């Protein structure tokens, strides 16, 4: 006997999916196709690694001023939160950060750089692209445009954009004098094919962040429901014991043509469509999220590594010029950072994202902080809770991974004895916490990142295995969406034809 609630649910699922699916089939196609491009193209942006790669090496012979003397030129009370020495406009310069404010003092003569005129910003942009400043077209950015949405404009405005004939575009902040955005023809095309349509990152919409967030959440939520309805409809129609073709051959699918293909694809890829739509909605944090564990040992460990208050006198025993001289001429330092670990001052000399040296104020340069010393610092900071685990790992694990293999290895993994099992990943080359995880972040890690990016360690470590798996799923989802578009178009054409016939019949009568 056919159960009435089951029959009603089946009809409701088929009816709802038929009409809402028609409306959302193009959106699903859009998301799957753009998702394929997002595997290899990201939204353009400037990272710290980009700044270092394009920076000029420091000239130690011109670093005449000590950091304390440079700070005195600013006539600012207290001490900075952060201090670095790098080349700016061809000269060594200290960059002090205090809260959200920054200040630049040249290390050769103590000149304070508190204004960034047009000619200086043009030189900065030209140096970034290694092109002639005379070939650049200058444009003042008076409001948010397509490549400064998402906070770049609000953080660094006013901006000036410099464009070159080859398609390079550089945005320079008139407040900090730094390059804050950089695009090329290729990166812009990749963004238009991938992140922009996938995230609905269109300028008129992104200018209203709340509206944009609500639209993405609601579209993802409705898309999830539509995908679930389609899956219910497909499973309810799958009945191998009761279906026969016209020639008497048994079949499990009661359709032919595009409908049959759509149902087959739905049975294989319907779950993926559901999980991708749902996990995409989670990326917008529509539900309350537990705060990370930032109390007790979970906060003391980062503080012990790099949370010491800055003290100029701690670096008086070795000047930046002496630190650079210890590294020798073959190590091209792009940035010199002033840091502390367990109260001990040291310089972090960075050549690029993969090569750095630690120069202690008392001692000779080393590639890494001594592992035993690093473990002792972390263990002491973890008290009285203590450590449940502490070991160096040389391969990515389930919570520390990167498909581009840019995150450093080896790292020290430490897990605190706490209800949340807070885990830190510490880079011995810098003494910094690179990543952190706690049990409160489980849903974000697996329900969002796991389902949406398929970021599994084995797939990441054995590429192109990840590419093959994700491309297969993406192409399956794309095919499922395209067959839905075809079915929906035929349905709309049939309804339009019926409506026209009824109108004609009414006129005749």
HELIX and SHEET records of a PDB file:
HELIX    1   1 UNK A    4  UNK A   38  1                                  35    
HELIX    2   2 UNK A   48  UNK A   54  1                                   7    
HELIX    3   3 UNK A   60  UNK A   62  5                                   3    
HELIX    4   4 UNK A   67  UNK A   74  1                                   8    
HELIX    5   5 UNK A  118  UNK A  129  1                                  12    
HELIX    6   6 UNK A  133  UNK A  135  5                                   3    
HELIX    7   7 UNK A  152  UNK A  156  1                                   5    
HELIX    8   8 UNK A  185  UNK A  193  1                                   9    
HELIX    9   9 UNK A  195  UNK A  199  1                                   5    
HELIX   10  10 UNK A  203  UNK A  206  1                                   4    
HELIX   11  11 UNK A  209  UNK A  237  1                                  29    
HELIX   12  12 UNK A  258  UNK A  282  1                                  25    
HELIX   13  13 UNK A  297  UNK A  306  1                                  10    
HELIX   14  14 UNK A  312  UNK A  315  5                                   4    
HELIX   15  15 UNK A  320  UNK A  327  1                                   8    
HELIX   16  16 UNK A  371  UNK A  382  1                                  12    
HELIX   17  17 UNK A  439  UNK A  441  5                                   3    
HELIX   18  18 UNK A  442  UNK A  443  1                                   2    
HELIX   19  19 UNK A  444  UNK A  450  3                                   7    
HELIX   20  20 UNK A  451  UNK A  453  1                                   3    
HELIX   21  21 UNK A  457  UNK A  461  1                                   5    
HELIX   22  22 UNK A  465  UNK A  508  1                                  44    
SHEET    1   A 7 UNK A 112  UNK A 113  0                                        
SHEET    2   A 7 UNK A 101  UNK A 106 -1                                        
SHEET    3   A 7 UNK A  91  UNK A  98 -1                                        
SHEET    4   A 7 UNK A  82  UNK A  88 -1                                        
SHEET    5   A 7 UNK A 335  UNK A 341 -1                                        
SHEET    6   A 7 UNK A 344  UNK A 352 -1                                        
SHEET    7   A 7 UNK A 355  UNK A 360 -1                                        
SHEET    1   B 4 UNK A 137  UNK A 141  0                                        
SHEET    2   B 4 UNK A 159  UNK A 163 -1                                        
SHEET    3   B 4 UNK A 169  UNK A 173 -1                                        
SHEET    4   B 4 UNK A 179  UNK A 183 -1                                        
SHEET    1   C 4 UNK A 387  UNK A 393  0                                        
SHEET    2   C 4 UNK A 411  UNK A 416 -1                                        
SHEET    3   C 4 UNK A 423  UNK A 427 -1                                        
SHEET    4   C 4 UNK A 432  UNK A 437 -1                                        
END                                                                             
